[in-house]
Amino acid sequence: MKERQNPYIILTVILFVCMLAFPAFHLVCHRNQSTKSQRENRTLVAFPSPNPAQLDKFPAQFDLYFNDHFPFRDKFLDAYFLYSQYNHQSPTPAVIIGEDDFLFCGKEEKELYEGTLVFTEEQMGLVADELARRFETLQKMGIRYYIFLAPTSYEIYSEYLPPCLQRTSETATEKFCRVMHERAPKIPLAYLKSTLLKHKGDTLLYRKNDNHWNSLGASYGAEKIMETLSKDFPLLPFSIKQDFTLIPYIRSDGNLYSWISIRGNSPKYQKDWEYAVVYTDTVDFASVEDTVQDFIPTERFVYPHEYEKQFRTNRTNHPKILFIRDSYCNNIIPFVTPYFHESLFIFDAWKYGANYDIIRQVNPDIVVLMIYEPHIRNILKTL
C-alpha cells in the first residue's frame, strides 16, 4: 500500500518552484519597461544582447540587469529609504546628509574634496595644452577666450559637512589652476571660490537640497564674470548689482532631495529658498530668448532641450558672447544676457568641447568656458 504524501510538503514544493520561476517570468514580461529611474537620476541597465563570440560576458551583464529590474524593486527601495530616514541616514551614497539638513552630493564632489578624484598632473597638463590651443586658435579669429570654474558647495559650506569628511591639503582644482598658470598663463582663468567666500554671510548662496548655487550665489559669480570681461570690452559694465533686485521665494524639488525622496514624499528636504530676478527701472533694455534651435544636440544627450539657449537685445553695438557650459550656468543666464547684443549658451553633454563649427557659424566676440569644478577632467574625453 502506497504511503500518502503530506499535502503540506507538496504545497511547499509548489510554492518553492513558483518563487524560483516568478523572477524569470517577471523579467520576460517586463523586458520593454522604462529604463529611466527618476529617483536615482540614472538609466537602468538594459537587457544584454547575447553575443555568441562573447558568451563569457553574458552572466555578469545579466546579473547587472537583474539587479536593476528584479520584482518589486521600487517597493524594496521605498522600504529601505524609510528605514534610512528613520535612522537619520542617507539611503544612497550619492547624497550625504550634513548638519542643519544640508545635503551634499556624494559623487565626484566628495572625491574632489577628499583628494581621491583621479586627475593626475600629467592629465592636467594635457588639458592645459588643449585649452592653450583653443585660446590661440580663437585669438587668430579675433575672439577673446575666458575660463571660469564654479566651486562645489563643499568648498563654500564645509562647516555643514559631517566631521568624518576631511579636506585634502590641495584639491585637484587647485592643482589644475597651478598647472594652467604654468603652461597657459595667457588664458584669463578665474576660480569663483574666492568670490563666493568673500560674499558668504547669513544668507545661503547654495540651495540646501541641491548641489547647485542659488540665484544669489550665481549673481556674485556673474558679477565677477562681467568685471573680468569689462576690462577688455569697455562697453560692458564693471558692476551689474545695481541693475536688479532679488525676490526670495520657496522652491521645491532640488536634485539631491529627489535622490533621497520616496516618490516625492520627503517634506523635510523638499523646500528651500530661491530668488527671482527683477530688473530695476534703471535698466532700459531686455534680452529676448530665441526659441528656434539652430544646432543639433550632442548625440545621446539626456537633456536635448537644454543643449542650446539663445538671447538677443537691441544693443547692436555691444559684443556677442558664446558660453560653453553645464547646468551650473543656468542661474548665470539672467544676469549676463541683458548686456550683450547676442548670447548663446551651449550645453554639450559635459564634454566642454572646442565647438569650432558653432563658433565659426556664430562668430562671437567672446567665448567663455564655464565648468563645474569636478568636471574639468571631462575635457580629456574630447582629445
Secondary structure per residue as TSV (DSSP state, phi and psi in degrees):
chain	resnum	aa	ss	phi	psi
A	1	M	-	360.0	127.9
A	2	K	-	-69.6	140.3
A	3	E	-	-77.6	131.4
A	4	R	-	-74.5	131.4
A	5	Q	-	-71.3	143.1
A	6	N	-	-69.6	120.6
A	7	P	H	-60.6	-28.2
A	8	Y	H	-68.3	-34.6
A	9	I	H	-67.1	-43.8
A	10	I	H	-61.5	-43.8
A	11	L	H	-63.2	-39.6
A	12	T	H	-62.5	-42.4
A	13	V	H	-64.1	-42.7
A	14	I	H	-62.7	-45.2
A	15	L	H	-63.2	-39.0
A	16	F	H	-64.2	-43.6
A	17	V	H	-63.9	-40.3
A	18	C	H	-63.7	-40.3
A	19	M	H	-63.0	-37.2
A	20	L	H	-72.3	-35.7
A	21	A	H	-81.7	-28.0
A	22	F	H	-60.3	-46.1
A	23	P	H	-57.8	-41.9
A	24	A	H	-65.1	-42.6
A	25	F	H	-62.6	-41.6
A	26	H	H	-63.5	-43.8
A	27	L	H	-64.3	-40.2
A	28	V	H	-64.0	-40.6
A	29	C	H	-76.3	-19.4
A	30	H	T	-121.4	26.0
A	31	R	T	-65.8	-25.3
A	32	N	T	-99.1	16.8
A	33	Q	S	-71.9	166.4
A	34	S	-	-58.8	139.8
A	35	T	-	-103.2	8.8
A	36	K	E	-103.4	122.4
A	37	S	E	-99.3	109.3
A	38	Q	T	-66.8	-38.6
A	39	R	T	-65.3	-41.9
A	40	E	T	-92.9	-2.3
A	41	N	T	53.1	46.6
A	42	R	E	-154.2	167.1
A	43	T	E	-91.3	127.6
A	44	L	-	-72.3	155.0
A	45	V	-	-65.9	131.7
A	46	A	-	-82.3	159.2
A	47	F	-	-63.5	126.6
A	48	P	-	-70.9	144.3
A	49	S	-	-91.8	117.8
A	50	P	-	-60.4	129.0
A	51	N	-	-114.2	112.9
A	52	P	G	-54.4	-27.2
A	53	A	G	-82.0	-13.9
A	54	Q	G	-137.4	47.7
A	55	L	G	-65.2	-21.7
A	56	D	G	-66.2	-22.3
A	57	K	G	-86.8	-17.7
A	58	F	H	-61.3	-43.7
A	59	P	H	-57.5	-43.2
A	60	A	H	-67.3	-39.9
A	61	Q	H	-65.3	-41.1
A	62	F	H	-66.8	-35.3
A	63	D	H	-61.9	-42.2
A	64	L	H	-63.8	-41.1
A	65	Y	H	-63.5	-44.8
A	66	F	H	-63.7	-38.9
A	67	N	H	-61.4	-28.4
A	68	D	H	-91.5	-12.1
A	69	H	H	-133.7	15.9
A	70	F	-	-68.0	155.9
A	71	P	T	-57.2	138.3
A	72	F	T	60.8	29.5
A	73	R	H	-58.5	-45.5
A	74	D	H	-62.4	-36.2
A	75	K	H	-64.9	-42.7
A	76	F	H	-64.7	-38.5
A	77	L	H	-63.9	-41.5
A	78	D	H	-58.2	-46.2
A	79	A	H	-62.9	-41.0
A	80	Y	H	-67.5	-39.8
A	81	F	H	-62.9	-42.3
A	82	L	H	-62.4	-44.1
A	83	Y	H	-61.0	-42.8
A	84	S	H	-65.5	-43.3
A	85	Q	H	-67.0	-36.0
A	86	Y	H	-61.4	-33.2
A	87	N	T	-96.5	13.6
A	88	H	T	57.1	42.1
A	89	Q	-	-123.4	157.4
A	90	S	-	-79.3	133.0
A	91	P	S	-77.9	-4.4
A	92	T	S	-143.7	140.7
A	93	P	T	-67.0	-10.6
A	94	A	T	-73.2	-14.4
A	95	V	E	-131.7	135.7
A	96	I	E	-112.6	127.6
A	97	I	E	-90.3	118.2
A	98	G	-	-99.6	-164.6
A	99	E	G	-71.1	152.1
A	100	D	G	55.3	36.3
A	101	D	G	61.3	26.6
A	102	F	-	-83.8	126.8
A	103	L	E	-100.4	139.9
A	104	F	E	-125.8	146.4
A	105	C	E	-73.6	129.1
A	106	G	-	-96.7	18.5
A	107	K	S	-97.1	-122.3
A	108	E	H	-62.0	-29.3
A	109	E	H	-60.0	-42.5
A	110	K	H	-66.5	-43.9
A	111	E	H	-62.1	-39.9
A	112	L	H	-63.5	-44.2
A	113	Y	H	-66.0	-40.3
A	114	E	H	-87.0	-7.9
A	115	G	T	87.1	16.9
A	116	T	-	-103.0	2.8
A	117	L	-	-68.0	127.5
A	118	V	-	-80.0	98.7
A	119	F	-	-154.5	90.1
A	120	T	-	-74.9	162.3
A	121	E	H	-65.5	-30.4
A	122	E	H	-63.8	-43.5
A	123	Q	H	-65.4	-39.0
A	124	M	H	-60.0	-38.8
A	125	G	H	-63.7	-39.5
A	126	L	H	-63.0	-42.4
A	127	V	H	-65.5	-43.2
A	128	A	H	-61.2	-42.0
A	129	D	H	-65.5	-37.8
A	130	E	H	-64.9	-43.7
A	131	L	H	-65.7	-34.6
A	132	A	H	-64.4	-39.5
A	133	R	H	-62.9	-42.3
A	134	R	H	-62.5	-43.1
A	135	F	H	-59.1	-46.7
A	136	E	H	-68.0	-39.6
A	137	T	H	-62.1	-46.3
A	138	L	H	-70.0	-33.7
A	139	Q	H	-61.8	-38.9
A	140	K	H	-66.2	-25.1
A	141	M	T	-88.5	2.2
A	142	G	T	78.4	26.1
A	143	I	-	-115.8	134.2
A	144	R	E	-88.3	141.5
A	145	Y	E	-122.6	131.6
A	146	Y	E	-134.7	152.7
A	147	I	E	-128.7	130.8
A	148	F	E	-127.3	134.7
A	149	L	E	-111.4	123.8
A	150	A	E	-90.6	129.8
A	151	P	-	-82.1	158.2
A	152	T	-	-79.2	164.7
A	153	S	H	-66.8	-22.0
A	154	Y	H	-57.1	-40.9
A	155	E	H	-75.6	-25.9
A	156	I	H	-97.4	-33.6
A	157	Y	-	-126.4	50.8
A	158	S	G	-64.4	-21.4
A	159	E	G	-67.5	-16.8
A	160	Y	G	-92.1	-5.3
A	161	L	S	-73.4	153.0
A	162	P	-	-60.5	144.1
A	163	P	T	-59.3	-21.8
A	164	C	T	-71.5	-16.5
A	165	L	-	-89.9	122.7
A	166	Q	-	-116.7	132.8
A	167	R	-	-76.9	140.6
A	168	T	-	-69.7	159.2
A	169	S	S	-68.3	-30.7
A	170	E	S	-144.8	116.0
A	171	T	-	-76.3	166.1
A	172	A	H	-60.7	-33.8
A	173	T	H	-64.5	-44.3
A	174	E	H	-64.4	-39.2
A	175	K	H	-64.7	-41.1
A	176	F	H	-63.2	-42.4
A	177	C	H	-60.7	-39.4
A	178	R	H	-64.5	-45.1
A	179	V	H	-63.0	-40.0
A	180	M	H	-62.8	-42.9
A	181	H	H	-66.0	-28.1
A	182	E	H	-80.7	-40.7
A	183	R	H	-103.6	-20.1
A	184	A	-	-141.1	61.1
A	185	P	T	-67.2	-17.4
A	186	K	T	-77.2	-21.4
A	187	I	S	-77.1	123.8
A	188	P	-	-65.2	116.2
A	189	L	E	-129.0	127.9
A	190	A	E	-131.6	122.8
A	191	Y	E	-92.7	114.0
A	192	L	T	-76.6	6.0
A	193	K	H	-58.8	-48.5
A	194	S	H	-63.8	-34.9
A	195	T	H	-63.1	-45.3
A	196	L	H	-71.1	-39.1
A	197	L	H	-62.6	-34.1
A	198	K	H	-65.5	-31.7
A	199	H	H	-100.5	4.3
A	200	K	-	-67.3	131.1
A	201	G	S	-152.1	-147.3
A	202	D	S	-70.8	-27.1
A	203	T	S	-91.2	125.9
A	204	L	-	-66.8	144.5
A	205	L	S	-101.3	-8.5
A	206	Y	B	-125.2	152.1
A	207	R	-	-78.7	141.0
A	208	K	T	-73.9	-22.7
A	209	N	T	-110.5	22.4
A	210	D	S	-152.1	150.6
A	211	N	S	-92.4	12.3
A	212	H	S	-102.4	156.0
A	213	W	B	-71.5	156.6
A	214	N	-	-85.6	-177.0
A	215	S	H	-66.2	-29.1
A	216	L	H	-66.7	-47.7
A	217	G	H	-61.0	-41.3
A	218	A	H	-64.6	-32.7
A	219	S	H	-64.6	-36.3
A	220	Y	H	-71.1	-35.7
A	221	G	H	-63.9	-43.0
A	222	A	H	-64.2	-37.8
A	223	E	H	-59.5	-43.4
A	224	K	H	-66.9	-39.2
A	225	I	H	-62.2	-48.6
A	226	M	H	-65.7	-37.5
A	227	E	H	-60.3	-41.3
A	228	T	H	-68.8	-45.1
A	229	L	H	-68.4	-33.9
A	230	S	H	-65.0	-20.0
A	231	K	T	-67.7	-29.4
A	232	D	T	-101.9	-17.7
A	233	F	-	-129.6	90.1
A	234	P	T	-59.1	-22.3
A	235	L	T	-68.6	-20.9
A	236	L	S	-81.5	143.7
A	237	P	-	-72.4	141.7
A	238	F	S	-70.7	-32.7
A	239	S	-	-131.2	141.3
A	240	I	-	-121.1	-3.7
A	241	K	G	-61.1	-29.5
A	242	Q	G	-76.5	-9.0
A	243	D	G	-91.6	-3.0
A	244	F	E	-154.0	160.9
A	245	T	E	-123.9	159.3
A	246	L	E	-115.3	126.0
A	247	I	E	-105.7	116.5
A	248	P	E	-71.3	145.9
A	249	Y	E	-151.4	162.5
A	250	I	E	-88.2	128.0
A	251	R	E	-121.9	143.8
A	252	S	E	-105.5	166.6
A	253	D	-	67.9	61.0
A	254	G	-	-72.4	158.6
A	255	N	H	-65.9	-36.0
A	256	L	H	-69.4	-35.9
A	257	Y	H	-60.2	-42.8
A	258	S	H	-65.7	-28.0
A	259	W	H	-74.9	-23.6
A	260	I	H	-110.8	-0.7
A	261	S	S	-82.5	160.2
A	262	I	S	-106.9	95.5
A	263	R	T	51.6	40.7
A	264	G	T	84.5	0.0
A	265	N	-	-108.3	83.8
A	266	S	-	-150.6	69.7
A	267	P	H	-60.4	-21.2
A	268	K	H	-59.8	-35.3
A	269	Y	H	-113.7	6.7
A	270	Q	H	-73.7	-40.5
A	271	K	E	-110.3	144.8
A	272	D	E	-154.0	165.6
A	273	W	E	-78.9	139.0
A	274	E	E	-135.9	175.7
A	275	Y	E	-134.8	134.6
A	276	A	E	-93.1	139.1
A	277	V	E	-89.9	121.8
A	278	V	E	-123.6	118.2
A	279	Y	E	-77.9	143.6
A	280	T	-	-83.6	174.1
A	281	D	T	-68.9	-15.9
A	282	T	T	-73.8	-12.1
A	283	V	-	-98.3	114.6
A	284	D	-	-106.9	31.6
A	285	F	-	-142.7	161.6
A	286	A	-	-146.8	149.7
A	287	S	-	-99.1	135.5
A	288	V	E	-112.2	128.9
A	289	E	E	-79.9	135.7
A	290	D	E	-94.3	117.3
A	291	T	-	-85.6	-6.8
A	292	V	-	-77.4	126.5
A	293	Q	-	-90.8	117.5
A	294	D	-	-96.5	-13.3
A	295	F	S	-126.2	148.8
A	296	I	-	-84.1	126.6
A	297	P	-	-59.9	155.6
A	298	T	-	-56.6	137.6
A	299	E	T	-58.8	134.6
A	300	R	T	63.0	22.4
A	301	F	-	-72.0	127.0
A	302	V	S	-73.7	-15.5
A	303	Y	-	-123.9	65.3
A	304	P	G	-60.2	-28.3
A	305	H	G	-70.5	-15.1
A	306	E	G	-95.0	-3.9
A	307	Y	S	-60.0	-42.1
A	308	E	E	-132.6	132.3
A	309	K	E	-134.6	128.5
A	310	Q	E	-125.1	141.5
A	311	F	E	-136.9	149.8
A	312	R	E	-138.0	150.4
A	313	T	-	-128.8	175.3
A	314	N	S	-88.5	11.5
A	315	R	-	-86.2	74.7
A	316	T	T	-66.6	-20.3
A	317	N	T	-89.7	-2.5
A	318	H	S	-89.5	157.8
A	319	P	-	-69.3	164.9
A	320	K	E	-103.3	142.0
A	321	I	E	-129.8	145.5
A	322	L	E	-127.3	124.1
A	323	F	E	-103.4	127.1
A	324	I	E	-96.0	116.6
A	325	R	-	-142.2	179.7
A	326	D	-	-129.6	-167.5
A	327	S	G	-66.1	-19.9
A	328	Y	G	-64.7	-20.8
A	329	C	G	-81.8	-10.7
A	330	N	G	-54.8	-47.5
A	331	N	G	-76.2	-10.8
A	332	I	G	-77.1	-32.8
A	333	I	H	-51.9	-48.8
A	334	P	H	-63.3	-22.3
A	335	F	H	-88.1	-19.7
A	336	V	H	-109.5	-29.2
A	337	T	G	-61.8	-31.5
A	338	P	G	-66.1	-12.3
A	339	Y	G	-101.9	2.1
A	340	F	S	-123.1	150.2
A	341	H	S	-65.1	-45.3
A	342	E	E	-136.9	140.3
A	343	S	E	-131.5	128.4
A	344	L	E	-125.5	132.5
A	345	F	E	-121.3	120.8
A	346	I	E	-114.4	122.2
A	347	F	-	-108.6	93.1
A	348	D	-	-93.3	47.7
A	349	A	T	60.2	42.9
A	350	W	T	62.2	24.3
A	351	K	-	-91.0	-29.9
A	352	Y	-	54.8	46.7
A	353	G	-	-75.0	173.5
A	354	A	-	-68.9	-36.2
A	355	N	-	54.4	43.6
A	356	Y	H	-62.2	-33.9
A	357	D	H	-62.4	-42.1
A	358	I	H	-68.7	-41.3
A	359	I	H	-61.3	-43.3
A	360	R	H	-64.9	-34.6
A	361	Q	H	-73.6	-38.9
A	362	V	H	-84.7	-34.9
A	363	N	-	54.3	60.7
A	364	P	-	-78.0	166.5
A	365	D	S	-86.8	-27.0
A	366	I	E	-133.9	136.8
A	367	V	E	-121.6	125.7
A	368	V	E	-114.9	127.2
A	369	L	E	-100.7	112.9
A	370	M	E	-115.8	120.5
A	371	I	E	-127.4	135.4
A	372	Y	E	-72.2	125.1
A	373	E	G	-52.7	-36.3
A	374	P	G	-65.2	-14.0
A	375	H	G	-98.4	6.3
A	376	I	G	-57.7	-39.3
A	377	R	G	-69.4	-11.0
A	378	N	G	-61.7	-23.6
A	379	I	G	-60.9	-26.3
A	380	L	G	-57.4	-32.3
A	381	K	G	-69.8	-19.2
A	382	T	G	-90.9	-7.2
A	383	L	-	-78.9	360.0
